């Protein structure tokens, strides 16, 4: 009886093997699989980053020198910025003054010429003339307060940037072109000429024409 059971068991096993059903479960990937299968699906670990050469920690003295250099650079940048801002402010102020004076010069010139016409007349004899002279003086004082200077001296050497020659004469009494009379005064702000003075020029007989 026992022998028959053993023979029957052996026949069943051989029959299952013939059909591919040996009863042994296939190993599942990632769950109790072989070490080789697990190693194939495992990602390699990244190596820790190494410090670059020359990036060792600075000593306290080196850090102090580095901070000092940075502070000095920032201070220099701030000084340059402050100078640029100051220059921009001065340029804007000068342009505004020049634009205003360009509109005021004709009126000021008219008042100055009116006062010059009655140069020999005392103020007491003409109250209106006294008012004109006071107005001209007040305007000139206000312009001088803001750095605007008159161009109206004579006799002085002729300067093409400061003077506009309305009349040119020749004479043996001068060694160079000379302003001998100012018809209308000019004005300048620093090195910038706002309005050249209109003048009469005398030049040596052998000299070329004065620039006008």
C-alpha positions in Angstrom: 0.0 0.0 0.0 2.7 2.4 0.9 4.6 1.5 -2.3 1.5 2.3 -4.4 1.2 5.7 -2.7 4.8 6.5 -3.4 4.5 5.4 -7.0 1.4 7.6 -7.4 3.2 10.6 -5.9 6.1 10.2 -8.2 3.9 9.9 -11.2 2.0 13.2 -10.2 5.3 15.0 -9.8 6.6 13.8 -13.2 3.3 14.7 -14.8 3.5 18.3 -13.4 7.0 18.7 -14.5 6.0 17.7 -18.0 3.3 20.4 -18.0 5.7 23.0 -16.5 3.9 23.0 -13.2 6.5 22.0 -10.8 5.0 24.0 -8.0 8.0 26.1 -7.2 7.1 29.8 -7.3 9.1 32.2 -9.4 11.0 34.7 -7.5 9.4 38.2 -7.5 11.4 41.2 -8.5 12.2 43.4 -5.5 10.6 40.9 -3.1 12.9 38.1 -2.0 14.6 38.0 -5.4 18.2 37.0 -6.1 21.0 39.3 -5.0 21.9 39.8 -8.7 18.4 41.0 -9.6 18.3 43.4 -6.6 21.7 44.8 -7.5 20.6 45.4 -11.1 17.7 47.7 -10.0 19.7 49.6 -7.3 20.8 53.1 -8.1 24.5 53.9 -7.4 25.0 56.3 -4.5 26.4 59.7 -5.3 29.8 60.5 -4.0 30.0 63.4 -1.6 31.3 66.7 -3.3 34.9 67.5 -2.6 36.1 71.0 -1.7 37.7 72.8 -4.5 41.4 73.5 -4.3 42.2 76.9 -2.8 39.0 77.2 -0.9 40.4 76.6 2.6 39.0 78.7 5.4 40.5 82.2 5.8 42.3 83.2 8.9 40.9 86.1 10.9 43.5 88.4 9.6 42.7 87.5 6.0 39.0 87.9 6.6 39.6 91.4 8.2 41.7 92.4 5.1 38.9 91.2 2.8 36.2 93.1 4.7 38.4 96.2 4.7 38.9 96.0 0.9 35.2 95.6 0.4 34.4 98.6 2.6 36.9 100.8 0.8 35.5 99.8 -2.6 31.9 100.6 -1.4 33.1 104.0 -0.1 34.8 104.8 -3.4 31.6 103.9 -5.3 29.5 106.1 -3.0 31.9 109.1 -3.5 31.6 108.7 -7.3 27.8 108.4 -7.0 27.7 111.6 -4.9 29.8 113.5 -7.4 27.6 112.4 -10.3 24.5 113.5 -8.4 26.0 116.8 -7.5 27.0 117.4 -11.1 23.6 116.5 -12.3 22.0 119.0 -9.9 24.4 121.8 -10.9 23.7 121.1 -14.6 20.0 121.2 -14.1 20.2 124.4 -12.1 22.4 126.0 -14.8 20.1 125.0 -17.6 17.1 126.4 -15.7 18.9 129.7 -15.1 20.0 130.0 -18.7 16.5 129.3 -20.0 15.0 131.9 -17.7 17.7 134.6 -18.5 17.3 134.0 -22.2 13.7 135.3 -21.8 14.7 138.2 -19.4 17.7 139.6 -21.3 15.7 141.5 -23.9 13.7 143.3 -21.2 16.9 144.0 -19.1 18.7 145.3 -22.1 15.8 147.6 -22.9 15.9 149.1 -19.4 19.7 149.4 -19.4 19.6 151.3 -22.7 16.8 153.6 -21.5 18.9 154.4 -18.4 22.0 154.9 -20.6 20.2 157.4 -22.9 19.7 159.7 -19.9 23.1 159.1 -18.4 23.8 162.8 -17.7 20.4 163.4 -16.3 20.1 163.5 -12.5 17.5 161.2 -10.9 15.9 164.2 -9.1 14.9 165.7 -12.4 13.1 162.6 -13.7 11.4 160.3 -11.1 10.6 157.7 -13.9 14.3 157.5 -14.8 15.2 157.0 -11.2 12.8 154.0 -11.1 14.3 152.5 -14.2 17.8 152.8 -12.8 16.8 151.2 -9.6 15.1 148.3 -11.4 18.2 147.7 -13.5 20.4 147.8 -10.4 18.1 145.4 -8.6 18.1 142.9 -11.4 21.9 143.0 -11.8 22.3 142.4 -8.1 20.0 139.4 -8.2 21.9 137.9 -11.1 25.3 138.5 -9.4 23.9 136.7 -6.3 23.4 133.6 -8.4 26.9 133.8 -10.0 26.0 135.7 -13.2 28.6 138.2 -14.1 28.4 141.1 -16.6 30.6 141.4 -19.7 31.0 145.1 -20.3 34.5 146.3 -19.5 36.3 148.6 -21.9 39.0 149.0 -23.1 39.9 145.3 -23.0 41.4 143.0 -25.6 38.8 141.6 -28.0 37.7 138.0 -27.2 35.5 136.3 -29.8 33.9 134.2 -27.1 32.9 137.2 -24.9 32.3 139.9 -27.5 30.3 140.3 -30.7 31.8 143.1 -32.8 29.1 145.3 -34.3 31.7 147.9 -35.5 35.3 147.4 -36.5 37.8 150.3 -37.1 41.5 150.5 -37.8 44.0 152.6 -35.9 47.7 152.8 -35.4 47.2 153.5 -31.7 46.4 149.9 -30.7 48.7 146.8 -31.0 45.9 144.3 -31.0 42.1 144.2 -31.6 40.7 146.1 -28.7 37.1 146.7 -27.4 36.8 150.5 -27.0 33.0 150.8 -26.5 30.2 148.5 -25.2 26.9 149.0 -26.9 25.0 146.2 -25.0 26.5 144.4 -22.0 26.8 140.6 -22.0 26.5 138.0 -19.3 28.2 134.8 -18.3 27.8 132.1 -15.7 31.1 130.7 -14.7 32.9 129.7 -18.0 29.6 129.6 -19.9 28.8 132.7 -21.9 25.1 133.4 -21.7 25.1 136.4 -24.0 28.1 138.0 -25.6 28.6 141.8 -25.2 27.9 143.8 -28.4 30.9 146.1 -28.8 32.9 148.4 -31.1 36.4 147.2 -31.9 39.5 149.0 -33.0 42.2 146.9 -34.6 45.8 147.7 -35.8 45.9 148.9 -39.4 47.9 145.8 -40.5 45.8 143.2 -38.6 43.0 141.1 -40.0 39.3 141.6 -39.2 38.2 140.9 -35.7 36.0 137.9 -35.3 32.4 138.8 -34.8 
